Amino acid sequence: MVPVAAPAFSRPRVRGETRVPPVWKGNVPAAVDSCRVGSSSFQTIDHPAMLTDKHGRRITDLRIAITDRCNYKCVYCRTGNDGAQFPELPIEDYLRMAKVFAGLGIEKVRLTGGEPLLRKGLVDMVRELSRLRTIDGDPLDVALTTNGHLLADMAADLKQAGLTRVTVSMDAVDAERFQKIVRVPNGFEKVLAGIREAKRIGLTPVKVNCVLLRGFNEDQIVEFGKFAREENVVVRFIEFMPLEEDRMWSPEVVITEAEILREMSRFLPLVEIGQAGSETARRYRFADGVGEIGIIAPVSSPFCGHCSRVRVTSDGKIRTCLFSVFEHDLYAQIRRGADDPELAEYIRGVVMKKEARHHIGEPDFVPASRTMVHIGG
């Protein structure tokens, strides 16, 4: 699929914005989820108070990284040598940010990391987030993305506090391969236990995200299809993106949506099912009705025209796209004593400068100023 031309996009700076030059090093790839690129129409506004960018896209999803720390060293994501590089804010500052965003039309808040289950005070944070309301008076949809290592022990408390859904990152469905990827012993058993506990207590639908790399784990495609059917989870395959610490992504390593569908169809036929306008994954059900998979294809089928997301990093910077080379220091506004209306005005100004699309694979592509583990999945 060839991305359509995006509207012209000017890049004036706003107060608090910093541009961080990327550094290329090492020799391993990485990736994950994204904002949707060049694809067709932009969303339109239907409420004057809604947070909207200059392209008419309504912003309803906020991702907050609450720590830069991680207890895994996944080979496609990290070198294994670098730990946390950015500080954490007090929980109450993340909550204040979320409250201001909710007043601007945010409907979904997803907590990420690093690994968010490492963060002290997480359960109380979820409880406070669950008390916030959208512009329409509905509870926020509070979700979490985790590697699952600590999930079995924490799922019940998180559910009771108000967590609605959980997504688990998992890149192989056999213990030996899994350990080679995460470089931590006994991880597979712990993650599987976490997935099953999340299902048992009703954090459903449980989604399992798998990043595929050619020559690395593409033989897991059908195995994950079986896993989706046997474990009653939604498996989502994610095309590998240039967001790893070692900065050695190449298009040849990407397993595309078409390849995934072709391989899975050799196992069992698939039927495409409905998709919300801002949803990142194309969804498929096996023809016999048992099991669902999704494919997030920001490289081969970009979807930025429908992007509804912004991110806040662990140190309080707003990122309007995974591939931003600019950061906007929301926490600096808090430190200088800004009140909530001033924070809201700052956020509006930042969101109006949200990029039209990413430029992966294009000659002028500039890598993001942070890698995925330091942005938040």
Salt bridges, closest charged atoms under 4 A:
GLU17 OE2 - ARG11 NH2 2.97
GLU17 OE1 - ARG13 NE 3.72
GLU17 OE2 - HIS328 ND1 3.57
ASP33 OD2 - ARG63 NH1 3.03
ASP33 OD1 - ARG309 NH1 2.87
ASP46 OD1 - ARG58 NH1 3.43
ASP53 OD2 - ARG57 NE 2.55
ASP68 OD1 - HIS374 ND1 2.76
ASP82 OD2 - LYS25 NZ 3.19
GLU88 OE2 - ARG69 NE 2.75
GLU88 OE1 - ARG119 NE 3.40
GLU107 OE2 - ARG58 NH2 2.20
ASP124 OD1 - ARG127 NH1 2.78
GLU128 OE2 - ARG131 NH1 2.57
ASP141 OD2 - ARG165 NH2 2.74
GLU176 OE2 - LYS180 NZ 3.83
GLU197 OE2 - ARG200 NH2 2.89
ASP219 OD2 - ARG177 NH2 2.83
GLU223 OE2 - LYS226 NZ 3.57
GLU231 OE2 - ARG196 NH2 2.67
GLU231 OE1 - LYS199 NZ 3.27
GLU245 OE2 - HIS374 NE2 3.04
GLU257 OE2 - ARG282 NH1 3.60
GLU259 OE2 - ARG214 NH2 2.92
GLU263 OE1 - ARG266 NH1 2.83
ASP288 OD2 - ARG229 NH2 2.81
GLU292 OE2 - ARG283 NE 2.81
ASP315 OD2 - LYS317 NZ 3.13
ASP315 OD2 - ARG370 NH2 2.99
GLU327 OE2 - ARG319 NH1 2.92
GLU327 OE2 - ARG370 NE 2.39
ASP329 OD2 - LYS317 NZ 3.94
ASP340 OD1 - ARG96 NE 2.77
GLU362 OE2 - ARG357 NH1 2.65
GLU362 OE1 - HIS359 ND1 2.89
